[in-house]
């Protein structure tokens, strides 16, 4: 009975600790945005614990958070400028960086990166270049590396803003989107290439 009572109290306390209601918007330094209803800071305030789904708690390093805005529009900024950092950002500089990062994720489609990755995966693993598909993986891997190192056109980004920190944030997230799409395209291309190689007899 005591065990059951302790469990019940613990359950109620857990609900109380996550009692902050309504929707809260968590802006991350990398430009991503989370909408959560309940959260609390744990481990001496170093991590944000939030309920992704009822009963499923995830943790986020406080250093990754720029700010949290509640349902009433009140914002609490967690970013602390570091004057010792080579790339010194004020709060407003970082706000521009985060905004640019968010737009980079939202506006970058990277269809060409996906298609390029697909073609490289297909060519590398179909047996037409290398009989052993293991070596063929080198081709899409090289393509992914090149895509990850290149930056999107600054001309198009400058049409949105001339703010240096916004542009940096946009570039960073756009590069990530392009790299991820290139990886997805390569994986699809590799699977299709292997199928083509087996059907045509190029892969033995």
C-alpha positions as CSV (number, residue, x, y, z in Angstrom):
1,X,0.0,0.0,0.0
2,X,2.9,2.3,0.9
3,X,4.6,1.6,-2.4
4,X,1.4,2.3,-4.3
5,X,0.9,5.6,-2.4
6,X,4.5,6.6,-3.1
7,X,4.1,5.8,-6.8
8,X,0.9,7.9,-6.9
9,X,2.5,10.9,-5.2
10,X,5.5,10.6,-7.5
11,X,3.2,10.6,-10.5
12,X,1.4,13.7,-9.3
13,X,4.7,15.5,-8.6
14,X,5.9,14.6,-12.1
15,X,2.8,16.3,-13.5
16,X,3.3,19.3,-11.3
17,X,6.9,19.7,-12.3
18,X,5.8,19.8,-16.0
19,X,2.8,22.0,-15.2
20,X,3.8,25.0,-17.4
21,X,0.8,25.0,-19.8
22,X,0.0,26.5,-23.2
23,X,2.5,26.5,-26.0
24,X,6.1,27.7,-25.5
25,X,8.4,28.4,-28.5
26,X,12.0,27.3,-27.9
27,X,14.4,28.9,-30.4
28,X,17.7,27.0,-30.7
29,X,21.1,28.5,-31.6
30,X,21.2,26.5,-34.9
31,X,17.9,28.2,-36.1
32,X,15.6,25.3,-35.3
33,X,12.3,25.9,-33.5
34,X,10.5,23.7,-31.0
35,X,6.9,24.1,-29.8
36,X,6.4,22.5,-26.4
37,X,3.7,22.7,-23.8
38,X,5.5,21.5,-20.7
39,X,9.1,21.8,-19.6
40,X,11.5,22.2,-16.6
41,X,15.2,22.7,-16.2
42,X,17.1,19.8,-14.6
43,X,20.7,18.9,-13.5
44,X,21.4,22.3,-11.9
45,X,19.6,24.1,-14.7
46,X,22.0,22.8,-17.3
47,X,19.4,20.9,-19.3
48,X,15.9,21.6,-20.5
49,X,13.6,18.6,-20.0
50,X,10.4,18.6,-22.0
51,X,7.6,16.3,-23.0
52,X,7.8,15.5,-26.7
53,X,4.8,13.2,-26.3
54,X,2.8,12.4,-23.2
55,X,5.0,10.3,-21.0
56,X,8.1,10.7,-23.3
57,X,10.6,13.2,-21.9
58,X,13.6,14.5,-23.8
59,X,16.5,16.7,-22.7
60,X,18.2,19.6,-24.4
61,X,21.5,21.2,-23.4
62,X,20.8,24.8,-22.2
63,X,23.8,26.0,-24.2
64,X,21.8,25.1,-27.4
65,X,18.9,27.4,-26.5
66,X,18.7,31.0,-27.6
67,X,15.4,31.9,-26.0
68,X,12.0,30.6,-24.9
69,X,8.8,32.6,-25.7
70,X,5.6,31.8,-23.9
71,X,2.1,31.8,-25.3
72,X,1.7,35.5,-24.2
73,X,4.7,36.5,-26.2
74,X,7.0,37.0,-23.3
75,X,10.6,36.1,-24.2
76,X,13.4,34.9,-21.9
77,X,16.8,34.9,-23.5
78,X,19.2,32.2,-22.4
79,X,22.1,33.0,-24.7
80,X,25.1,34.7,-23.0
81,X,27.5,36.6,-25.2
82,X,31.1,35.3,-24.8
83,X,33.6,38.1,-25.2
84,X,36.5,35.6,-25.3
85,X,35.1,33.9,-28.4
86,X,36.8,34.7,-31.7
87,X,33.4,35.2,-33.2
88,X,31.8,37.5,-30.7
89,X,28.0,37.8,-30.9
90,X,25.8,40.2,-29.0
91,X,22.3,39.1,-28.2
92,X,20.9,40.9,-31.2
93,X,23.6,39.5,-33.4
94,X,22.7,36.0,-32.4
95,X,19.0,36.8,-32.8
96,X,19.7,37.6,-36.5
97,X,21.9,34.5,-36.8
98,X,19.0,32.3,-35.4
99,X,16.4,34.0,-37.7
100,X,18.7,33.4,-40.7
101,X,19.2,29.8,-39.6
102,X,15.4,29.2,-39.4
103,X,14.8,30.8,-42.8
104,X,17.6,28.6,-44.2
105,X,15.9,25.5,-43.0
106,X,12.5,26.6,-44.2
107,X,13.4,28.0,-47.6
108,X,16.1,25.6,-48.8
109,X,14.7,22.8,-50.8
110,X,17.9,21.4,-52.2
111,X,16.3,19.3,-55.0
112,X,19.4,19.5,-57.1
113,X,21.5,18.1,-54.2
114,X,19.1,15.2,-53.8
115,X,19.1,14.5,-57.6
116,X,22.9,14.8,-57.8
117,X,23.3,12.4,-54.9
118,X,20.9,10.0,-56.5
119,X,22.8,10.0,-59.8
120,X,26.2,9.5,-58.1
121,X,24.8,6.6,-56.0
122,X,23.2,5.0,-59.1
123,X,26.4,5.4,-61.2
124,X,28.7,4.2,-58.4
125,X,26.8,1.1,-57.4
126,X,25.3,-0.2,-60.6
127,X,28.5,-2.0,-61.6
128,X,29.2,0.0,-64.7
129,X,32.1,1.8,-63.1
130,X,33.2,-0.6,-60.4
131,X,32.3,-4.3,-60.4
132,X,32.5,-4.3,-56.7
133,X,29.8,-2.0,-55.3
134,X,31.8,-1.5,-52.2
135,X,34.2,0.7,-54.1
136,X,31.3,2.4,-55.9
137,X,30.2,4.0,-52.6
138,X,33.3,6.2,-52.9
139,X,31.6,8.2,-55.7
140,X,28.5,9.3,-53.8
141,X,30.6,9.8,-50.6
142,X,32.8,12.2,-52.5
143,X,29.8,14.0,-53.9
144,X,28.3,14.4,-50.4
145,X,31.6,15.9,-49.2
146,X,31.7,18.4,-52.0
147,X,28.1,19.5,-51.4
148,X,28.8,19.9,-47.7
149,X,31.8,22.1,-48.4
150,X,30.1,24.4,-50.9
151,X,27.8,27.3,-49.8
152,X,24.5,28.4,-51.4
153,X,24.4,31.5,-53.6
154,X,24.8,34.6,-51.5
155,X,23.1,36.7,-54.2
156,X,19.8,35.0,-53.5
157,X,20.2,35.2,-49.8
158,X,21.0,38.9,-49.9
159,X,17.6,39.5,-51.4
160,X,16.2,38.5,-48.0
161,X,18.5,40.6,-45.9
162,X,21.9,42.3,-45.9
163,X,22.5,41.6,-42.2
164,X,25.9,39.8,-41.9
165,X,24.7,37.6,-39.0
166,X,21.5,36.7,-40.7
167,X,23.4,35.6,-43.8
168,X,25.8,33.5,-41.7
169,X,22.9,31.7,-40.0
170,X,21.2,31.1,-43.4
171,X,24.3,29.8,-44.9
172,X,25.0,27.3,-42.1
173,X,21.5,25.8,-42.1
174,X,21.2,25.8,-45.9
175,X,24.5,23.8,-46.1
176,X,23.1,21.3,-43.7
177,X,19.9,20.9,-45.6
178,X,21.9,20.4,-48.9
179,X,24.2,17.8,-47.3
180,X,21.2,15.9,-45.8
181,X,19.4,15.9,-49.1
182,X,22.5,14.7,-50.9
183,X,22.9,11.8,-48.4
184,X,19.2,10.8,-48.9
185,X,19.6,11.0,-52.7
186,X,22.8,8.9,-52.5
187,X,21.1,6.2,-50.4
188,X,18.2,5.9,-52.8
189,X,20.7,5.9,-55.8
190,X,22.8,3.2,-54.1
191,X,19.7,0.9,-53.6
192,X,18.5,1.5,-57.2
193,X,22.0,1.1,-58.5
194,X,22.5,-2.3,-56.8
195,X,19.2,-3.4,-58.2
196,X,20.2,-2.4,-61.7
197,X,23.6,-4.0,-61.3
198,X,22.1,-7.3,-60.2
199,X,19.5,-7.4,-63.0
200,X,22.0,-6.5,-65.7
201,X,24.6,-8.9,-64.4
202,X,27.2,-6.1,-63.9
203,X,27.5,-7.0,-60.2
204,X,28.5,-10.6,-59.6
